[in-house]
């Protein structure tokens, strides 16, 4: 009897092949894992089909030869997509085509159905002439793997005529996510066995029930004395009382100081436990406060390992395309970002939304973990304006078909409801806070008024007259110019994104100390201080901007009711010496119009709603979907989904910024031991890059080039990472007051000129 030939998925250096992974085992295991991961949205059938077909193209002579030697790369992903289309006809044909996108893209990334951008379209790869160019698919696959008899949409999936192609494009990415995560894990575990290491630990971290117990213990230690603490306790109790409501869309409208961060976390844990949801994902608009929020949660939950921060300023470096497949796991692991397999995730809006529109396996790997989760969208008014309509559609779709509950959490709710006039807006959004209008009145701590035009000279005089004052302007140059004008005053401070995060934390610590001790404190800052920074001044001055920004600025005034409301002011002014950025000017124009109608109380909920309604009306539908993502999908079908194009167009941050590591103490040439230690380990342990995050400064491309040409920066381990990690070499370009500057990067230490 003829012995059946063995086919392999992954190889080792062992010529006997005794420790090689069989292809049958790999396909079955990836299919099983993918189905398990899709259970959260009822998609186990389609995910399993993706898993068992993704590497069918390895049933070829050429690929098996590749495992044994250094022959050129073999396309093994296309045959699986072809097989799905061949095997499933009739009502299953469309679903087979959807799964085919994920299978064909599990290495190169998701392609367009037709008219590819940088990669070949799926249609081109399934043409007969391309298929004939591939190594022939051997029939042995049929005796080794079993395909599902029928395909089916996820359980309870609701297809809507008005956005069917949008829904299908997200479903493809969810299937893709289950597939690539399962593939990564099984491949990793194979190499772990070869290296005699235990399998990768999954579902790490404490249960949500255990975390809730710890949160309850933390909250029980809060004082109920005083009016503000009583209100916070009422908010917390009311919000938690809503946790058993059905899954779906919620809003949490609580003024600054009302305790919404911990209230939203408590609701999320209660709601998740009540409905069998798996994790809490906290989405924050700015990288600068991810670390701060994660630390608040760690302290509240009493567990360092329960909270995963996911934010990265570093760009991924693609692995060389000619890597042999037996080193495939290393390539995958380098490219892979966290798959969000933790009970509490704290991430950025950029990471969250861009991943949901992404096309690469490393970005999409975590998506299936969003299904069956509670997602808190903190400061919901900061959702990207030029992508607002796609984001709103996505929020609605996650609640509709992926068993997620989403909470729009802010003091200034954007007018995103259909009944508020937002096209294709949200419906059935339930408010969690008790009587938001009364809550606003009870927690009102500040008066907001417009004081007209202030030149820089007049503005500086205002700051000299006040012992404790915060002034917020729209750009870094204005902030530095104003600081120069008051630098001789007691307690003059400056805050800018040109300082690395740890430096900014030091400045803020000094600011808080001076405020607490009643010492002079005159702080000039860009809008970065509005991003949840916990400071409290008796007076805040804010150059004209959108009403949401002004409300955030007012949140830094009398934050804890240290002063009478009548004595606490946020003063809005027009700065004739500095033209605001174009988008800020448009927001400021709308603010001025609202200010004329709601002068008595600019932060009242009616004023906020009127502001957003007018802003969205002025911008128009096209500006709220500037990349025309919804338009691209309007006439698309299963065979021509523009997946690659969607990913290219969905960019929340359009400008190119480059991260630079600053290894020096502010204003000195002393190197920071923690940074040097991480830099030393970086060539061998990419994971230590996280430790460098607090020492990064993001600069525009032109500044990066100027610093590079002056040899003021240099790459770390360029043989491995290229320019992914770059550090500042000239400490005199980092000022204790202003942070990084590149006005004259040729400025070098005198000592460097001595031969």
N, C-alpha and C positions, 0 to 999 in steps of 0.2 A: 504494500500500500504506500502510495507516494506521500511523503511528509509535507504538510502544509507549510508554505513559505511564511516566514515571520517578517512583519513590517514594523518599522520603528518610527517613533516621533522625535526622540532625543537620544543623542549618543554621548559616550564618554571616551576617554583615551584607551579604554580596555578593549583590545582586539578580539577577545572572546565573545564580546557583546553580552556577557552574562548580566551586566548591570544596566544595559540600555533599556529605555522605556518603550514598551510596545505601543504601536499606534492605536490599536484597539483599546487598550487600557486608558490612554490619554483622551481619546475621543469620548469614551463612556464617562470618564470622570469629569471632564469639562462639561459634558451635557448634563450630568447630575448636578454639579455645582451651579451651573447657569440657571437651571430650573429652580433650584432652591433659592437663589438670589432673586428670581422674578416672582416668587410667591407673594411678596409684599404688594404687588400690583396685579396679581392674578394671571401673570403671563408665563407660567412655567412651561406650557406646551411649546410656545414659539421660542423661548429661550433654550429649551432642550434641543430643539431642531437646529438652532444656531450652533450649539456646542458640539453636537455629533457630526456636523458637516464641515466645521471650520477648517479642519486640516485634512479633508478627504484628498486634497491635491498632493499629499505625501505618499499616496498609493501610486507612485510612478517610479520607473527605474532611475531616472535622473536624480530625484530627491534622495532615494535610498543610497545612491552612489555618493551624493553630496555629504551624507552623514559619515561616510568612510574616508573622505578626502577633501581636498581644497578646490573642488570644481566650482564654477560660478554659481551665483545665487539663482534659485529656481522659484518662479511664481507658483506657490502652492495654494493660494487663497481663492483663485478664480474658479477652480473646478467645483468647489462647494456651492458657490452662487449659481453656477450652471446646473448642478445636480438638483438643487431646490426647484428651479424653474421647470426642469424636465419631469420631475416626479410628481409635482402638485399642479393639477389642472382644475378647471371649473371654478367653484367658489373659493378654493384655496390658492388660486393662482396669485392674487394680489398680495396675500400674506407671505407667500413664498418669495415674491419679489422684494418685499420689505426686509425679510430676514437676510436675503442675498446681499443687501448693502452692508450689513454688519459683518457677514462672513467674508466678503471680498475685501473689506477694509480693516480686518483685525490686525494687520501690520502697518499698512501704508496710511490708514485713516479713511474716514467716510468720503466717498466721491459723489459727485453729481450723477444723476441718472443719465443725463446727456450733457453735451457741451462742457467738458471738464475744464477746470481752471489750471492749477499747477499739476494735478494728477489726472490720469486718464479717467474718463467717465466709466460708469459701470456698463452702460450700453456698448461702448467701444470694446470693453474687455470681454463681453459676451458675444461679439460678432464672430461668425464662423472662421474668418481668416485669422483672428487672434487666437482662438481656441486651437486651431490647427498648428499654430506656432509653439504651443505648449507641449511638454513631454506627455505622451498619451496616458490617459487614466486607465489603470489596470482594473479588471473586473473583481479583483480580490476584495475590494471594499464591501461588496454585497454580502459576503459570507461573514464579515466581521462586525458590521454595525447595523443597527435597526433604526429606521426613521419612524417618527410618529405616523400613525395611520392617517390622521387628519390634523389639520391646523385649525386654530381657533383664536379669535381676538381674546385679549385678557378678559377674565370674568367681569361682567358688568360694565364693560367698556362702552362709553356713549360717544358715537360719532355724530358730529354736528355738521350740517350742510354748510354753514357759514364759515367754518374753519377746518374742514376735513383734512386738507393737506398739511396744515400746521400740526394737527394732532398726529398724523402719520409720521411726520418728520421727528417729533418728540418720541414716539413709540420706537422708531428705529434706533435713536440714541439710547433709549432705555435697554433695548435688547442688546445693543452693542456694548453697553456698560456691563451687563450681566456676563456676556461672553468674554470680554477681555479681562475682567476681574477673575473669573473662573480660570481662564487660561494662564494668567500671571501666577495665580496661587498654585495650580497643579504643576506648572513648570518649575516654580521655586521649590516646591516640596520634593520633586524628583531630584534636583541637585542637592537638596539637603540630605536626602537619603544616601546619595553617592558620597557625600562628605561626612556621613555618619553623624548628622545633626538631627534633632527632633523636628517634626513638621512645624510649619509656621503657626503661631498661636492666632486663633481667630476669635472674634466676639469678646475681646478683652475688656476688662473694666467691670465695675460693680453694676448691679441691677438698678433699674429706675426706682424700684421700691426702696432699695437701700439708700439711694441718693435722696429720695423724698424724706426719709426719716432724718437724715443728716440736715437737710434744709429746714425741716420743722424745728429741730433742736437749735439751729442757728437763729431762726426767726423768733423763737421764744425768748431769746436774750435781749430783744429790742425793747427799749423803753416806750411805754404808752403815755408818758407825761408830755404835756404841751399840745397845742392845737395842731401843729404840723404832724407830729407823731400819731395823734389820734386819727387824722385824715388818712395817713399812710396805712394805718391798721385797717380802717374801713375799706379802703381801696383793695387791699390784699384779701380781706375776707370776701368781698363782693366778687372779685375776679375768680377766686378759687371756687366760689359757689356756682360758677358757670361751667366748670370743667366737664361735667357730664353731658353737656349739650352735644348734639350730633357733630361729627366731623364736618369741616368745611372752612369757610372764610370768616375771620373775626377782625375787629379793630379794637385797639386799646388806646383811648384818648385820655392821656393823663398829663397835666402840666409838669414842667420841670420842678423837681423837688417832691413829686408825689409818690416816689418809690416804684416807678414802673419797671425798672430793670429786674428786681427780685420778684415783683408781682407777676411779671410775664413768665419768669422761670418757674415759679410755683404753679401757675396755670398750666404751663407746658408739661410739667411732670405729672400733675393730677390728670390732665386730659389724656396724655399718652397712656398712663396706667389704666384709665377707665375704658379706653378703646383698643387696647392691645397694640399701640404704636411703639416703634422701636427706639427712637432717639429724639433728641432735641437739637435743632440746628439754629443757631443764633447768627443772623446775618447783619453785619455792621457796615456802615457806609465807608469808613475810613480805616486804613491800615493802622494809623497812629493810635487807635484806641482798642484794637483787637486784644493786645496784650493786657491792657488795663481791665477790660471786661472779663477776660479769661481768668485773671487773678481774683476778681470779685467773686466769680463763680467757684473757684477752687476754695476760697476761704469759706464761702457759704456752704459748700458741699463737703468740706473737710477731706478732700481726696484729690491729690495731685494728678493721679492717673485717669480720673473720670473725664477730664476736659481736654479736648484736642484743639489746638489752634491751627488753622490752616490759612496761611497767607505767605506769599513769597515774592520778594522783589527781584529775585534772581531768575533769569531766563533759562529755560531748559536747553541743553546742548544735545542735538540729535546724535545718535551713535552712527559710526560709519556704516554705509549700506552694504559693504562687502563682508560684514562679520559672518563667520560660519555659524550655521544653525546650532551647533552644539554649545555655542556660547550665548545662545539666545536668551537664556534667563538673566544673564548679567545685563544685557542690553535693556531688557524689559524692566528690570529692577531699577536701573539708572533713570529710565524715562518715567517710571511710575511715580505718581505723587500719592499721598495718603488716600486710602479708599474710604475714609470716613467710617471705619468700623469701630466706633466708640460711642458711648451713650450721650455725650454732650459735645457738639462741634461748635466752635466759634470761628467764623470765617468772614470774608469781606463780600460786599455786593458784587465786586468785580469777579472774584473767584466763583461765586455762586451762579450768577447769571451767564457769564461767559462760558462756564462749563456746560450749562444746559443748552447752549447753542454750538458747542464745540464739535470738531470732527476728528480729533486725535485721541488715540486710546488713553494716553496718559492724563488727559483732561477729563475724559468721559468715564473713566473707570469707577468713579465714586457715585455716579448719578443714581444707580438703583437704590442707594442708601437714603436718598431723599424721599422715595416712596415709603408710605407708612410711617412718616415722621411728623413732628410738630415743627414748623418753621416760623421763627420770630423775625420779622423784617423790621429791624430797629431803625428809627428815623426814616420812616417810609417816604417822607416828602423828598428825600434825596435820590430817589430812583432816577436813573439817567433820563434827562428830558428828551433827548433825540432818539431814544429807544423805548420811550415810555409805553407806547401801544403794544409792541411785542412783549415787554415785561408784564404788562397787565394781563395779556392773553395767556402768557405762561403761568402766572399765578393762578388764574382761574382753572387752567387745564390740570395743574398739579392737584388741586382740590377735587376736580371732577373725576379724573380717571386714575389717580395714583395714590388714593387713600391717604392723602396728606391734609393736615390742617395748617392754615397759614394765618398769622396774626400781623396786621399792619399796626405797628406800635410807634406812637409819636405824640407830641403835644400839639403838632400842627398837621392834622390829617389832610392829605391831598384829596382833591375832589375827583376820585376815580370811579365813582358809581355811575351806572347807566342813568339812574334817575337824576344825577347831577349834570347830565349833558355830555358825559365822556363817551365817545363813540366806542361801541362794543365794551362798555365798562363793566365793572363787577356788579353782581346782584346778590342779594341775600347775605350781606355782610352784617354780622351781629356784633354789637358793641359790648365789650366786657366791663368797662368802667361804670361806676354808679353815677348817673346824672352828670355827664361831662360838663354841661354849661355851669351848673352849680359848683362843681368841683373846681372849675377855672376861677370862679368868683372867690371861693373859699381859699384858694392857694395863690391868689393874686399878690404879688410881692413888689411890683415895680410899676412906675408910670413911664410911658413911652411918648415922647413928643419930638417933633421936628424943630430944629433951631435955625434952619436956613443955611446960608452959604458961610463956610469957614475957610479962609485961606490957611496955609500951613502955619503962618505966623500967629494967626488968631487961635488956631487949634493948639499950638504949643503953649500959648498963654493960658488957655483953659486948663491944660494939664499941670501947669505950674501952680495955678490957683487951688488945685485940689490935692489933698494929701494922698488919697488913695483913689486911683482912677485907672480904668482900662480903656484903651483906644484901639479899635479894630478897623483896619483898612483893607483894600482889595488886592494889593500886590506887594511883593517883597521890597521893591525899590522905594515905594512910598513909606513903608514901615521903617526902613533903614534911615531915610531922610528925616522922618519925624523923630526917630530916636536920637539922631545926631543933634537935633534942635533942643532936646531936653536932657541930654546925657549928663549935664553938670548938676542936675537936680537930685536930691536925696531919693534913693529907692528907684532910680530909673532902670528899667529892664526891657529886654527885647526878646521876642519869640518868633522863630521863623523855621520853615521846613528845610532851610539850609543847615540847620543843626541836626545832628543825629538824635535819635529818640532818647537815648540815655542822657545826653546833654540837655535836651528839652526838659526831661524829668527833673534834672538838677535845678534848672531855672525855676520851674514851677514849685519845687519844694521850698526854694528861697522866697518866692512870691507868697506862698501860703503862710510861711513863718512870719513874714512881715505883716501880713493882713491880720493874723491871729494876735500878734503882739502890739497891734495898733501903731506900727511904724509906717513912715512914708513908703508908698509903693505905687509907682507910675509905670504901667506896663503897656508897651506898644506891641501889637501882634497882627499877623495876618489872620484870615478866617479859620486857621487850623485850631484856634482855641475854642471855637464854637462846637467842635466835634466831641461833645461829652466831657470836656475837661472840667473837673470839679474845683472851681475857684469862685469866690464871692466878693464882689466889690460894691461899695455904696453907689458908685457912678460908673456907667459904661457909656462910651461914645462910639458910634458906629457910622461909618460912611454909608451913603445910600446903597441899597442892594435890594434883593427880593425880600418880601415880608417874612418868608420862612427863615432866612438868614438873620433878619432883625430879631425874630423871636428867639432864635438860638443865642444871639448876643445878649438879649435880655435875660436869658437863663444864667448868665454869669453875674447878674446883679441881684444883690440881696437874696442869694440862693437859699439860705436857711433862715430867712426873716430875722437877721441880726439887727436890722434897722427898721424904723417905721416906713410903711409904704410911701407916705408922702415925701420922705427924705431920700428915696431910692429912685434914681432916674436912669433911663436909657435914652440918650440924646442922639437923634439922627441928624446928620448934616450932609450938605453937598460940598464936595471938594473940587473947586474950580481948577486947581493946579494939576490935577491928575485925572485923565480920562479913564473911565472904567473899561474893562474888557467888554467886547461886543455883547456877549450873552448876559453879563451882569447889568449892562445898560438897559437891556430889554426888560429884565426883571425889575429894575429900579423904576422904569417908566410905569409899569403896572402898579408898583407900590405907591407911587405918587398919586395915581388915580384913586386907589383904594383909600389912601390917607385923607384925601379930600372928603370922602363920604363917611369914614369911620374914625374921625379924629378923636372922638371922646374915648375910644378904647380900641387901639389898633391891634391888640392881641386877642380880642374876643373871637370866639369860634365862628361867628357870622362873618367877621372881617377876613379870617383865614380862608373860609370856604369861598367867599367872593373873590379873593385874590387868585386862588388856583383856578377857579372857573374862568376868570378873565384872561389869565395867563395862557391856559390851554386854548381858549378861543382865539387869542391873538396869534399864537404860534401856528395853529391849524393842524389838521390831521397829518399832512405831509411832514411837517417839522417834528412831529411826535413819533415818526417812523422814518427817520432821515435816510436810512439805508434801504428803504422800501422792502423790508423783509416780508411784511404781510402781503404786499403787492406781488412779490416773487412767488409766493405760495398760492395766491388766489386762483391761478389757472393751472397749477401743477397737479400731477396725478402720481400714481404709484411708480410709474416707469421714469418719471423725469423730476424727481425731488432734487432741489438744488442744495444739497447738504453742505458741500464744500463752500459754495458761495455764501450761504447763510453764516457759516463760521467766520469767513473772512470779513463780512460786513458788520457782524455784531462785535463791536469793540467799544467798551464803555469809556476807556481812556484812549483818545485818539493820538495825543502827542507822544512822541518817542522820548522816554526818559531812561537814563542809564544809572544803575546803582554803583556807588563808590563806597568802599569800606574805609572808614576813618579810624586808624589804630592809635590815635593820640588823645591824651587828655586835652580838654579845651584850652587853647592858648598856650600850649607848651609842647616840647618835643619828647615828653615822657610817653613811652608806648604803654598801651593797656595790656596787662598780662592775660586777661581773658581772651582778648582778640588774638594775640600772638599764639596762644595755645590752640585756638580753633584753626588759625591759618596753618599752623604746623601739622595738624591732623587732617586738614582738608584734602590733600592729595590721596589719602588712603581711606577716608571716611566722609563721603559727601553729606551724611546726616548732620555733621557739626555745623553746616551752613546756617542752621536755625539759630545758633548762638551768635552769629554775626548780624542778625536782623537789627538789634538795637543800635548798631554802629554804622548804619547805612545812611547815605545822603543821595537822594535822587536828583540828577542834573539833566538839563536838556542836551540834545545831541551836539549842538555847537560848543557848549561848555566842555563836554567830554572830549571833543576833538582838540580844543585848545589846551586842555590839561595833558592830553596824550602827547601832542606835538612838543610840549615843553618838558616832557619826561617827568612830569609831576605825579603821574600815576603809573602803575605797572601791574600786569596780570599776575595772579597767583596760580601756580601749577598750570601754565598755559599748554603744556604738552597733553594734558588731560581735558582741560576745560576751555581752552582758547581764551576769550575775553569775558567769560561768564563771571569770574570773580576778579575784581580789580581794586587795588588799595592805593590810598594816597601816600606818596613818599615824601612830600615836602610839608612839614608841620606848620610852616609859616603861612600856608594858604588856608589854615583853619583858625578863625578868630573866636575867642571866648564870648564875644558880644554878638557877632554876626554869623558865626558858623563858617561854612565853606565859601570861599570867594575865588573868582577866576578873572578879576579885572586885569591883572597882570601876572599870569602864571609863569612868566619868565623870571619873576622875582625869586632868587635863590639865596640860600644862606651864604654869607661871605666865605665860610670855611670850605664850601664845596669848590671854590675857585682857586684854592691853594694846592699846588702840585707838590 
